[in-house]
Amino acid sequence: MRRIGVICILVLGLAGCMTPKETKSIETVDVMDLEEIEKERVIDESQFPDVEVTGTTIVEVPARTKQISDAVVAQTTLQYEDGSTRHLSKDHILTETMVGGIGLVAMTVPDRENPFGVFIYDVRNEWAQRGMQRFGIPETSSAFVHGLDLPNKEMEAISTDYSGSDWSVKLWTLYDETRLISIIVTDSFTEVEGEMSEQPEPYVLEQSYGNGLYYLSQGRLIIVTGNISEEELLVLTDSLPEPSSVSFPFHDPE
């Protein structure tokens, strides 16, 4: 991880006064409602490329798992209408980020109708998948600028609030047909690089997939990650409002 010194202030998140409309194709899965099953064998996607996904099952993360991408691939099994199953593949990963005990993996999934998946984890004590988003591009697009400096002029946006008594986390996802950006804001995190004081300058993360950064502001940890360039990520972060803004991570309409 390297520190970016002379950079402007930033922010990132989900919800508020001007929360984006959730698309009709969004499927948010609460992993607490998923029944654990025995791990299925991997099946080559090319054997049945047009079969529709009918469900998702979650199993325990294997012992000694260190990377979030390994946890997602091993833990998640897709079920298909012909009765077959298969695991996700690291070949589909867009971005992988972990900071402050919070992890996120975004990837394409072998499901033609809902091409993206975002998996969020709590790894402070042990691996725990807190939720999953699956979504696609609606026929009637609701893409807009959001008042941000985006790599594309307009992007779709969805949000999920995972706040609970033990884990206060909000997640926003901005996306188009090829790019996906996730913004996390939380005051529930473990020590980051030994620094818990106000730190408005972004720290660029070294990660295996995509690019990511984080900063601390107003007692909150903000993480921004996506399959866009580091420069695009910094420009976007610099355009974010303060985390205390009621419309965060978006700007109020003029």
Secondary structure by P-SEA (a helix, b strand, c coil): cccccccccccccccccccccccccbbbbccccbbbbccccccccccccccccccccccccccccccaaaaaaacbbbbccccbbbbbbccccccccccccbbbbbbbcccccccbbbbbbbccccccccbbbbcccccccccccccccccccbbbbbbbbccccccbbbbbbbbcccbbbbbbbbccccccccccccccbbbbbbcccccccccccccbbbbbbccccaaaaaaaaaaccccccccccccccc
